[in-house]
Amino acid sequence: MTISLHGLTKVFTGGVRALDSLDLEVGEGEFFALLGPSGCGKTTLLRSIAGLETPTSGTIAIGGTDVTALPPGRRDVAMVFQDYALFPHMDVTANIAYPLRIRKVPRARREAAAAEVAGRLSLSELLGRRPGQLSGGQQQRVALARAIACRPKVFLFDEPLSNLDARLRLEARTFLKRLQDELGVTTVFVTHDQGEALALAHRIAVMDAGRITQVGAPAEIFHRPATTFVASFIGSTPMNLLPGRVVGGGSGRALHVAGAVLPAPPGLPDGAEVVYGVRPEYADLSATPRPDGFPGSVAVLESLGPSTLVTLESGDRLVQVVVPEGEEPSIGAPAWAVPRPGRALVYRDDRLVGPEENAEAGGRT
């Protein structure tokens, strides 16, 4: 089922605008992630789709039908909450079958359906247990089984992996992706973990202050963030964002950034103020002076396992570079962070400069 949101606004008591005239289209069978920091409105958006929040204005359509005024039970969606919301006094069978019980499905049929779904999720041996007797990963699978049992047209997930430890989170992530591919059910997944979003989603919407800042495939979001906010939010290590200025004209034009002199994007006038962005993974470290490198001294070394994050103090700014394990410089040593060709981006007025203008600054086209 498709999901269409038009002009969706939610203002809470006190004037807090959680959603601000938001438009969004989710395709049939798509695994769509809502990504953003705490308080950006992503959970409010999910709850609005589920019918648990009433929008102040705007419309919500599922499968082409306007459901804005419909109660949750008539939207044919299933929601998995962060805390799983299992009934502690019910065993696994009863928890899985609960949506069918609400629909007045006969007991024998709903228990058979619960057993069938439990078998698919490796829960058959746990059907007689209560939630308090289950691990976090097992509780998560029970919550998924309950959502699947009622065969919804849309799955809604509100940070369902956040309560799991790192190993279980990775296993659950793989499981969720395989399950969604198998079922083909339209899925909206809320998370603040960009790794989850990048690994799971067909497309991602990055949210900030109740608005959608960018929508795109994971590779697009990662490699060509549309704004400096997205650039600073996406990535296991934040993008280096450094102020720069276009200097000169004609063949003498250059982009001056943090002590480095770089090719200037065409189309920007002399004196244009920009922000130059390059990910730590896409820069190299030089121990010898480079005119196209950001000069500094090594301030901090942080192990990332197979690599090391090197932080340089460059004037009043910090510049970070990822180097292979074993190639770390010494603390205090002079070094130059050199952006790799084709890997940098330029922003003006907080917006990404287009591919044509960005090409000479090292932007990906």
The 8 nearest C-alpha neighbors of each residue, nearest first, counted from 0:
[[1, 27, 62, 185, 152, 61, 2, 28],
 [0, 2, 27, 62, 26, 25, 61, 3],
 [1, 3, 61, 25, 60, 24, 62, 0],
 [4, 2, 24, 60, 59, 23, 25, 61],
 [3, 5, 59, 23, 22, 58, 7, 24],
 [4, 6, 22, 58, 7, 57, 21, 3],
 [7, 5, 20, 57, 21, 22, 8, 58],
 [8, 6, 57, 21, 20, 5, 56, 58],
 [9, 7, 18, 19, 20, 56, 55, 54],
 [8, 10, 55, 18, 54, 17, 16, 11],
 [11, 9, 16, 15, 14, 17, 55, 8],
 [12, 10, 15, 14, 13, 16, 9, 17],
 [13, 11, 14, 15, 10, 16, 9, 17],
 [12, 14, 15, 11, 10, 16, 17, 9],
 [13, 15, 12, 11, 10, 16, 17, 9],
 [14, 16, 11, 10, 13, 17, 12, 9],
 [17, 15, 10, 18, 9, 14, 11, 19],
 [16, 18, 209, 40, 9, 10, 15, 19],
 [19, 17, 209, 8, 9, 16, 40, 210],
 [18, 20, 8, 209, 21, 210, 16, 17],
 [21, 19, 6, 7, 8, 18, 22, 57],
 [20, 22, 7, 6, 19, 210, 5, 8],
 [23, 21, 5, 4, 6, 7, 20, 24],
 [22, 24, 4, 3, 25, 21, 5, 2],
 [23, 25, 3, 2, 4, 26, 22, 1],
 [26, 24, 2, 1, 3, 23, 29, 27],
 [27, 25, 1, 29, 28, 24, 2, 0],
 [26, 28, 1, 0, 29, 185, 25, 184],
 [27, 29, 185, 184, 183, 26, 0, 30],
 [30, 28, 185, 26, 27, 31, 186, 201],
 [31, 29, 186, 200, 201, 185, 187, 32],
 [30, 32, 187, 202, 200, 29, 203, 186],
 [33, 31, 188, 203, 200, 187, 196, 189],
 [34, 32, 189, 204, 188, 203, 41, 205],
 [35, 33, 205, 190, 191, 204, 32, 206],
 [34, 36, 206, 191, 205, 39, 207, 37],
 [37, 35, 191, 39, 38, 34, 207, 206],
 [36, 38, 39, 35, 191, 40, 41, 42],
 [37, 39, 40, 36, 208, 41, 17, 207],
 [38, 40, 208, 207, 209, 37, 36, 41],
 [41, 39, 209, 17, 43, 38, 42, 18],
 [40, 42, 44, 43, 39, 33, 45, 189],
 [41, 43, 45, 44, 40, 46, 189, 157],
 [44, 42, 46, 40, 41, 45, 47, 17],
 [43, 45, 47, 41, 42, 46, 40, 48],
 [44, 46, 42, 48, 47, 43, 41, 49],
 [47, 45, 49, 51, 43, 48, 52, 44],
 [46, 48, 52, 50, 44, 49, 45, 51],
 [47, 49, 45, 46, 50, 44, 59, 51],
 [50, 48, 46, 47, 51, 71, 45, 76],
 [51, 49, 71, 47, 52, 48, 70, 46],
 [50, 52, 46, 49, 47, 71, 53, 48],
 [53, 51, 47, 50, 46, 54, 43, 49],
 [52, 54, 47, 55, 50, 51, 9, 67],
 [55, 53, 9, 56, 8, 52, 47, 7],
 [54, 56, 9, 8, 10, 53, 57, 7],
 [57, 55, 8, 54, 7, 9, 58, 6],
 [56, 58, 7, 6, 5, 8, 54, 59],
 [59, 57, 5, 67, 4, 7, 60, 6],
 [58, 60, 4, 67, 66, 65, 3, 5],
 [59, 61, 65, 3, 64, 66, 63, 2],
 [62, 60, 2, 63, 64, 1, 0, 3],
 [61, 63, 0, 1, 64, 2, 60, 3],
 [62, 64, 61, 60, 65, 1, 2, 3],
 [65, 63, 60, 61, 62, 66, 59, 67],
 [64, 66, 60, 67, 59, 63, 61, 58],
 [67, 65, 69, 60, 68, 59, 64, 74],
 [68, 66, 59, 58, 65, 69, 60, 50],
 [67, 69, 66, 70, 65, 53, 50, 59],
 [68, 70, 66, 67, 73, 71, 74, 50],
 [69, 71, 72, 73, 50, 68, 74, 51],
 [72, 70, 50, 73, 74, 49, 69, 51],
 [71, 73, 70, 74, 75, 76, 69, 50],
 [72, 74, 71, 75, 70, 69, 76, 66],
 [73, 75, 71, 76, 72, 66, 69, 70],
 [76, 74, 151, 73, 152, 72, 77, 153],
 [75, 77, 153, 151, 74, 152, 154, 49],
 [78, 76, 154, 146, 151, 155, 153, 79],
 [77, 79, 155, 156, 154, 80, 76, 146],
 [80, 78, 156, 83, 157, 155, 142, 159],
 [81, 79, 83, 157, 82, 159, 78, 156],
 [80, 82, 159, 158, 157, 83, 161, 79],
 [81, 83, 80, 84, 159, 162, 85, 79],
 [82, 84, 80, 81, 142, 85, 79, 139],
 [85, 83, 82, 80, 86, 142, 81, 79],
 [86, 84, 83, 87, 94, 130, 142, 138],
 [85, 87, 89, 88, 94, 84, 130, 90],
 [86, 88, 130, 89, 85, 129, 131, 90],
 [89, 87, 86, 129, 90, 130, 85, 131],
 [90, 88, 86, 87, 93, 129, 94, 91],
 [89, 91, 129, 128, 93, 127, 92, 94],
 [90, 92, 126, 94, 93, 128, 129, 127],
 [91, 93, 126, 95, 94, 90, 113, 96],
 [92, 94, 96, 90, 91, 95, 89, 97],
 [95, 93, 91, 97, 92, 96, 89, 90],
 [96, 94, 145, 92, 93, 113, 97, 144],
 [95, 97, 93, 99, 94, 113, 109, 98],
 [96, 98, 100, 94, 99, 95, 93, 101],
 [99, 97, 101, 100, 96, 149, 102, 145],
 [100, 98, 102, 101, 97, 96, 104, 109],
 [99, 101, 103, 97, 102, 98, 104, 96],
 [102, 100, 98, 103, 99, 97, 104, 96],
 [101, 103, 99, 100, 104, 98, 97, 105],
 [104, 102, 100, 101, 105, 99, 106, 98],
 [103, 105, 99, 100, 102, 109, 106, 108],
 [106, 104, 108, 107, 103, 109, 100, 99],
 [105, 107, 109, 108, 110, 104, 100, 103],
 [108, 106, 110, 109, 105, 111, 104, 112],
 [109, 107, 111, 106, 105, 110, 112, 104],
 [108, 110, 112, 106, 111, 96, 107, 99],
 [111, 109, 113, 107, 112, 108, 106, 114],
 [112, 110, 108, 114, 109, 113, 107, 115],
 [111, 113, 109, 115, 110, 114, 108, 116],
 [114, 112, 110, 116, 111, 115, 96, 95],
 [115, 113, 117, 111, 112, 116, 118, 110],
 [114, 116, 112, 118, 113, 117, 111, 119],
 [115, 117, 119, 113, 118, 114, 144, 112],
 [118, 116, 122, 114, 120, 123, 119, 115],
 [117, 119, 121, 123, 115, 116, 120, 122],
 [118, 120, 116, 117, 121, 115, 122, 123],
 [119, 121, 117, 118, 122, 116, 140, 144],
 [122, 120, 118, 119, 123, 117, 124, 140],
 [121, 123, 117, 125, 120, 124, 118, 126],
 [124, 122, 118, 117, 125, 126, 121, 114],
 [123, 125, 122, 126, 121, 127, 128, 118],
 [126, 124, 122, 128, 123, 127, 91, 133],
 [125, 127, 91, 92, 128, 123, 124, 90],
 [128, 126, 90, 125, 91, 92, 129, 124],
 [129, 127, 90, 125, 126, 91, 132, 130],
 [128, 130, 90, 131, 132, 91, 89, 87],
 [131, 129, 133, 132, 87, 138, 128, 85],
 [130, 132, 129, 133, 87, 134, 128, 138],
 [133, 131, 130, 129, 128, 134, 125, 138],
 [134, 132, 130, 131, 137, 138, 135, 129],
 [135, 133, 137, 136, 138, 132, 131, 130],
 [134, 136, 138, 137, 139, 163, 133, 162],
 [135, 137, 139, 134, 138, 140, 167, 163],
 [136, 138, 140, 134, 139, 135, 133, 141],
 [139, 137, 141, 135, 140, 136, 133, 134],
 [138, 140, 136, 142, 137, 141, 135, 143],
 [141, 139, 143, 137, 142, 138, 144, 136],
 [140, 142, 144, 138, 143, 139, 145, 137],
 [141, 143, 139, 145, 140, 144, 83, 138],
 [144, 142, 140, 146, 141, 145, 147, 139],
 [143, 145, 141, 147, 146, 142, 95, 116],
 [146, 144, 95, 142, 148, 143, 147, 141],
 [145, 147, 143, 77, 144, 148, 149, 142],
 [148, 146, 144, 150, 145, 149, 143, 151],
 [149, 147, 145, 150, 146, 144, 116, 113],
 [148, 150, 147, 151, 146, 99, 98, 145],
 [151, 149, 147, 148, 152, 146, 77, 75],
 [152, 150, 76, 75, 153, 149, 77, 154],
 [151, 153, 75, 76, 0, 184, 150, 185],
 [154, 152, 76, 185, 151, 186, 184, 77],
 [155, 153, 186, 77, 76, 78, 185, 187],
 [154, 156, 78, 187, 186, 77, 188, 79],
 [157, 155, 188, 79, 78, 189, 159, 158],
 [156, 158, 189, 80, 81, 159, 79, 188],
 [157, 159, 190, 81, 189, 160, 161, 156],
 [160, 158, 81, 157, 161, 80, 156, 79],
 [161, 159, 163, 158, 162, 168, 171, 81],
 [160, 162, 163, 158, 159, 81, 168, 164],
 [163, 161, 160, 164, 135, 81, 159, 82],
 [164, 162, 168, 161, 160, 167, 135, 165],
 [163, 165, 167, 166, 168, 162, 161, 160],
 [166, 164, 168, 167, 169, 163, 170, 161],
 [167, 165, 169, 168, 164, 170, 163, 171],
 [168, 166, 170, 169, 164, 165, 163, 171],
 [167, 169, 171, 165, 163, 166, 170, 160],
 [168, 170, 172, 166, 167, 171, 165, 173],
 [171, 169, 167, 173, 172, 168, 174, 166],
 [172, 170, 174, 168, 173, 169, 167, 175],
 [171, 173, 169, 175, 174, 170, 168, 176],
 [174, 172, 176, 170, 171, 175, 177, 169],
 [173, 175, 171, 177, 172, 176, 178, 170],
 [176, 174, 178, 172, 177, 173, 171, 179],
 [175, 177, 173, 179, 178, 174, 199, 180],
 [178, 176, 180, 174, 175, 179, 181, 173],
 [177, 179, 181, 175, 180, 176, 174, 182],
 [178, 180, 182, 176, 181, 183, 177, 175],
 [179, 181, 177, 183, 178, 182, 176, 184],
 [182, 180, 178, 179, 183, 177, 184, 176],
 [183, 181, 179, 184, 180, 178, 28, 177],
 [182, 184, 28, 180, 179, 181, 185, 29],
 [185, 183, 28, 182, 153, 186, 152, 179],
 [186, 184, 28, 29, 153, 27, 0, 30],
 [187, 185, 154, 30, 153, 155, 31, 184],
 [188, 186, 31, 155, 32, 30, 156, 154],
 [187, 189, 32, 156, 33, 155, 31, 157],
 [190, 188, 33, 157, 158, 32, 156, 34],
 [191, 189, 158, 192, 34, 33, 188, 157],
 [190, 192, 35, 34, 36, 193, 37, 189],
 [193, 191, 190, 194, 195, 196, 34, 35],
 [192, 194, 196, 195, 197, 191, 233, 34],
 [195, 193, 197, 192, 196, 198, 235, 234],
 [196, 194, 198, 193, 192, 197, 199, 172],
 [195, 197, 193, 199, 194, 198, 200, 32],
 [196, 198, 217, 194, 195, 199, 193, 200],
 [199, 197, 195, 196, 194, 200, 217, 172],
 [200, 198, 196, 197, 176, 195, 201, 172],
 [201, 199, 30, 202, 31, 196, 32, 197],
 [200, 202, 30, 216, 31, 29, 199, 203],
 [203, 201, 216, 200, 31, 215, 217, 32],
 [204, 202, 32, 215, 214, 31, 33, 216],
 [203, 205, 214, 33, 213, 34, 206, 32],
 [206, 204, 34, 213, 35, 212, 211, 33],
 [207, 205, 211, 35, 210, 212, 39, 34],
 [206, 208, 39, 210, 209, 35, 211, 212],
 [209, 207, 39, 210, 40, 206, 17, 38],
 [210, 208, 18, 40, 17, 19, 39, 207],
 [211, 209, 207, 206, 208, 19, 21, 212],
 [210, 212, 206, 213, 205, 204, 207, 21],
 [211, 213, 206, 205, 210, 207, 214, 204],
 [212, 214, 205, 204, 211, 225, 215, 206],
 [215, 213, 204, 203, 205, 202, 212, 216],
 [216, 214, 202, 203, 220, 219, 217, 213],
 [215, 217, 202, 219, 218, 201, 203, 220],
 [218, 216, 197, 220, 219, 221, 202, 203],
 [219, 217, 221, 216, 220, 222, 197, 223],
 [220, 218, 216, 222, 223, 221, 217, 215],
 [219, 221, 224, 217, 218, 223, 222, 215],
 [220, 222, 218, 219, 223, 224, 217, 233],
 [221, 223, 219, 220, 218, 224, 363, 342],
 [224, 222, 219, 220, 221, 225, 363, 344],
 [225, 223, 220, 230, 229, 226, 221, 222],
 [224, 226, 351, 350, 223, 213, 229, 227],
 [227, 225, 350, 228, 229, 349, 224, 351],
 [226, 228, 230, 229, 349, 231, 225, 350],
 [229, 227, 231, 226, 230, 232, 349, 224],
 [228, 230, 232, 226, 224, 231, 227, 233],
 [231, 229, 227, 224, 228, 232, 233, 238],
 [232, 230, 228, 237, 229, 238, 233, 227],
 [231, 233, 229, 230, 228, 237, 234, 35],
 [234, 232, 230, 231, 229, 221, 193, 237],
 [233, 235, 236, 237, 232, 221, 193, 238],
 [234, 236, 237, 233, 194, 193, 232, 238],
 [235, 237, 234, 238, 279, 278, 233, 280],
 [238, 236, 231, 234, 239, 235, 232, 233],
 [239, 237, 278, 231, 277, 240, 230, 276],
 [238, 240, 277, 276, 278, 318, 241, 237],
 [241, 239, 276, 275, 238, 274, 242, 277],
 [240, 242, 275, 274, 239, 276, 243, 256],
 [243, 241, 274, 273, 275, 256, 240, 244],
 [244, 242, 256, 273, 255, 274, 272, 275],
 [243, 245, 272, 255, 271, 254, 270, 273],
 [244, 246, 254, 270, 269, 271, 253, 263],
 [245, 247, 269, 253, 252, 270, 254, 244],
 [248, 246, 252, 269, 251, 253, 245, 249],
 [247, 249, 252, 251, 269, 250, 246, 268],
 [250, 248, 251, 252, 247, 253, 269, 265],
 [249, 251, 252, 248, 247, 253, 263, 262],
 [250, 252, 249, 248, 247, 253, 246, 263],
 [253, 251, 247, 248, 250, 246, 249, 263],
 [254, 252, 263, 262, 246, 261, 245, 255],
 [253, 255, 245, 263, 261, 244, 262, 260],
 [254, 256, 260, 244, 243, 259, 253, 261],
 [255, 257, 243, 259, 258, 242, 254, 260],
 [258, 256, 259, 293, 255, 241, 243, 313],
 [257, 259, 256, 293, 294, 255, 260, 292],
 [260, 258, 291, 256, 292, 293, 290, 257],
 [259, 261, 255, 291, 254, 290, 253, 256],
 [260, 262, 254, 291, 253, 263, 259, 255],
 [263, 261, 253, 360, 254, 359, 264, 260],
 [262, 264, 254, 253, 360, 252, 359, 261],
 [265, 263, 356, 359, 357, 360, 267, 266],
 [266, 264, 356, 267, 263, 359, 357, 355],
 [265, 267, 356, 268, 264, 355, 263, 357],
 [266, 268, 265, 271, 264, 269, 245, 356],
 [269, 267, 271, 270, 266, 245, 248, 265],
 [268, 270, 246, 245, 247, 271, 248, 267],
 [269, 271, 245, 246, 244, 268, 272, 247],
 [272, 270, 245, 244, 268, 269, 267, 273],
 [273, 271, 244, 243, 270, 245, 347, 274],
 [274, 272, 347, 243, 346, 242, 244, 271],
 [275, 273, 242, 346, 241, 243, 345, 240],
 [274, 276, 345, 241, 240, 344, 242, 243],
 [277, 275, 240, 344, 239, 343, 345, 238],
 [276, 278, 343, 239, 238, 344, 281, 279],
 [277, 279, 238, 281, 280, 239, 276, 282],
 [280, 278, 320, 319, 321, 281, 282, 238],
 [279, 281, 321, 278, 282, 320, 322, 283],
 [282, 280, 278, 279, 339, 342, 338, 277],
 [281, 283, 338, 337, 339, 279, 280, 320],
 [284, 282, 337, 336, 338, 285, 320, 281],
 [283, 285, 336, 335, 337, 334, 286, 282],
 [284, 286, 335, 287, 334, 336, 283, 337],
 [285, 287, 334, 335, 333, 284, 288, 332],
 [288, 286, 285, 289, 334, 335, 333, 284],
 [289, 287, 335, 290, 286, 285, 334, 294],
 [288, 290, 292, 291, 287, 335, 285, 337],
 [289, 291, 292, 259, 260, 288, 293, 258],
 [292, 290, 259, 260, 289, 261, 337, 293],
 [293, 291, 337, 336, 289, 335, 259, 290],
 [292, 294, 336, 335, 259, 258, 257, 337],
 [295, 293, 335, 313, 334, 292, 258, 336],
 [294, 296, 313, 312, 311, 334, 333, 335],
 [295, 297, 333, 311, 312, 331, 332, 334],
 [296, 298, 311, 331, 330, 332, 310, 299],
 [297, 299, 311, 310, 330, 312, 331, 296],
 [300, 298, 310, 309, 297, 301, 330, 311],
 [299, 301, 309, 308, 310, 307, 302, 298],
 [302, 300, 308, 307, 303, 299, 309, 310],
 [301, 303, 307, 304, 308, 306, 300, 305],
 [304, 302, 306, 307, 305, 301, 308, 324],
 [303, 305, 306, 302, 307, 324, 301, 323],
 [304, 306, 324, 303, 323, 307, 302, 325],
 [307, 305, 324, 323, 303, 304, 322, 302],
 [306, 308, 302, 303, 322, 301, 321, 324],
 [309, 307, 321, 301, 300, 320, 302, 310],
 [308, 310, 300, 320, 319, 299, 321, 307],
 [311, 309, 319, 299, 298, 318, 297, 317],
 [312, 310, 297, 318, 296, 295, 298, 317],
 [311, 313, 317, 295, 296, 316, 298, 314],
 [314, 312, 295, 316, 317, 294, 311, 315],
 [313, 315, 316, 312, 295, 317, 257, 294],
 [314, 316, 313, 312, 317, 257, 295, 318],
 [317, 315, 313, 314, 312, 318, 257, 241],
 [316, 318, 312, 311, 313, 310, 319, 315],
 [317, 319, 311, 310, 239, 312, 316, 313],
 [318, 320, 310, 279, 309, 311, 317, 308],
 [319, 321, 279, 309, 308, 282, 280, 322],
 [320, 322, 308, 280, 279, 307, 309, 306],
 [321, 323, 307, 306, 326, 320, 324, 308],
 [324, 322, 306, 326, 307, 325, 305, 321],
 [325, 323, 306, 305, 326, 307, 322, 327],
 [324, 326, 327, 323, 306, 307, 322, 328],
 [327, 325, 324, 323, 322, 328, 307, 306],
 [326, 328, 325, 329, 322, 324, 307, 309],
 [329, 327, 326, 330, 332, 297, 309, 334],
 [330, 328, 332, 331, 327, 297, 300, 333],
 [329, 331, 297, 332, 298, 328, 299, 300],
 [330, 332, 297, 296, 298, 329, 333, 328],
 [331, 333, 296, 297, 329, 330, 334, 328],
 [334, 332, 296, 295, 297, 331, 286, 335],
 [333, 335, 286, 295, 285, 296, 294, 332],
 [334, 336, 294, 285, 292, 293, 284, 337],
 [337, 335, 284, 293, 292, 283, 282, 285],
 [336, 338, 292, 283, 282, 335, 284, 291],
 [339, 337, 282, 281, 283, 340, 336, 277],
 [338, 340, 282, 342, 281, 341, 337, 283],
 [341, 339, 361, 342, 338, 343, 362, 360],
 [340, 342, 361, 362, 363, 343, 339, 358],
 [341, 343, 361, 362, 340, 339, 363, 281],
 [344, 342, 277, 362, 361, 276, 341, 360],
 [345, 343, 362, 276, 275, 277, 361, 357],
 [344, 346, 275, 352, 274, 276, 351, 357],
 [347, 345, 351, 274, 350, 352, 273, 349],
 [346, 348, 273, 349, 350, 274, 352, 351],
 [347, 349, 350, 346, 273, 272, 351, 274],
 [350, 348, 347, 226, 346, 227, 351, 274],
 [351, 349, 226, 346, 347, 348, 225, 352],
 [350, 352, 346, 225, 226, 345, 353, 347],
 [351, 353, 346, 357, 345, 356, 350, 347],
 [354, 352, 356, 355, 357, 351, 358, 364],
 [355, 353, 357, 364, 356, 358, 352, 362],
 [354, 356, 357, 358, 353, 364, 265, 264],
 [355, 357, 264, 265, 353, 354, 358, 266],
 [358, 356, 354, 362, 264, 360, 355, 352],
 [359, 357, 362, 360, 361, 355, 356, 354],
 [358, 360, 264, 361, 357, 262, 263, 362],
 [361, 359, 264, 357, 262, 358, 362, 263],
 [360, 362, 341, 343, 340, 359, 342, 358],
 [363, 361, 344, 343, 358, 357, 341, 342],
 [362, 364, 341, 342, 361, 358, 354, 343],
 [363, 354, 362, 358, 355, 357, 341, 353]]
